[in-house]
């Protein structure tokens, strides 16, 4: 059995800005890689591996002028967002092949800028 704890944090104004930048970066990496995966699927091509997605949307994106701000945040949450996307894809496809118990799972969605934070 796994234990779960719920905590509420009260970040300082500077911390709020850094957290917003981190969450925005994670959202951008997720959306870019999801668009790539959907395009590959639509064309009937093989889905890129997790390491290929990391090279494309983290490593190479940091070197472009358009996405150089990705280097301002830690790489670990960006990699975790790609891991989460990979898991969401696996869950969706195993659900469609009836290899997963329970209700069918919907495909991964694009993340939006809507904020649920009560700041």
C-alpha positions, -999 to 999 in steps of 0.1 A, spaced: 0 0 0 13 34 -9 9 63 15 -2 97 2 3 130 19 -12 164 9 7 196 16 -1 232 10 28 256 4 29 293 6 57 305 -17 72 339 -15 68 363 -45 101 353 -60 94 316 -55 60 321 -72 77 335 -103 102 307 -105 75 281 -100 54 297 -128 84 296 -151 90 259 -142 54 250 -148 53 269 -181 84 252 -193 70 218 -184 38 226 -203 57 237 -234 78 206 -235 47 184 -230 27 201 -258 56 201 -283 63 164 -278 26 155 -278 22 173 -311 52 155 -325 39 121 -314 4 128 -328 19 138 -361 40 107 -363 9 86 -354 -12 104 -381 15 97 -407 17 60 -397 53 63 -385 69 48 -354 66 69 -322 99 84 -312 116 70 -282 118 89 -249 155 96 -255 148 110 -290 121 133 -276 145 145 -249 171 153 -276 146 171 -297 125 191 -272 150 196 -244 186 195 -255 182 210 -290 154 233 -280 177 250 -254 201 259 -282 175 277 -303 168 314 -299 131 307 -296 134 283 -267 166 293 -250 146 302 -218 142 264 -212 178 264 -199 168 286 -170 149 258 -153 161 224 -141 161 196 -167 147 170 -143 110 182 -144 113 185 -182 125 149 -184 97 138 -160 71 155 -182 83 134 -211 82 102 -189 47 111 -179 37 116 -216 52 82 -225 33 65 -197 0 83 -208 6 70 -243 12 35 -231 -19 35 -209 -40 48 -237 -29 22 -263 -31 -7 -238 -66 5 -230 -76 5 -266 -62 -30 -271 -82 -43 -240 -50 -51 -222 -60 -29 -193 -88 -35 -168 -114 -9 -163 -129 18 -184 -112 30 -216 -87 58 -211 -88 89 -233 -56 99 -252 -33 125 -237 -44 161 -240 -25 194 -246 -19 214 -214 -33 249 -212 -22 281 -194 -52 280 -172 -42 284 -136 -59 267 -108 -37 284 -82 -54 307 -58 -26 332 -56 
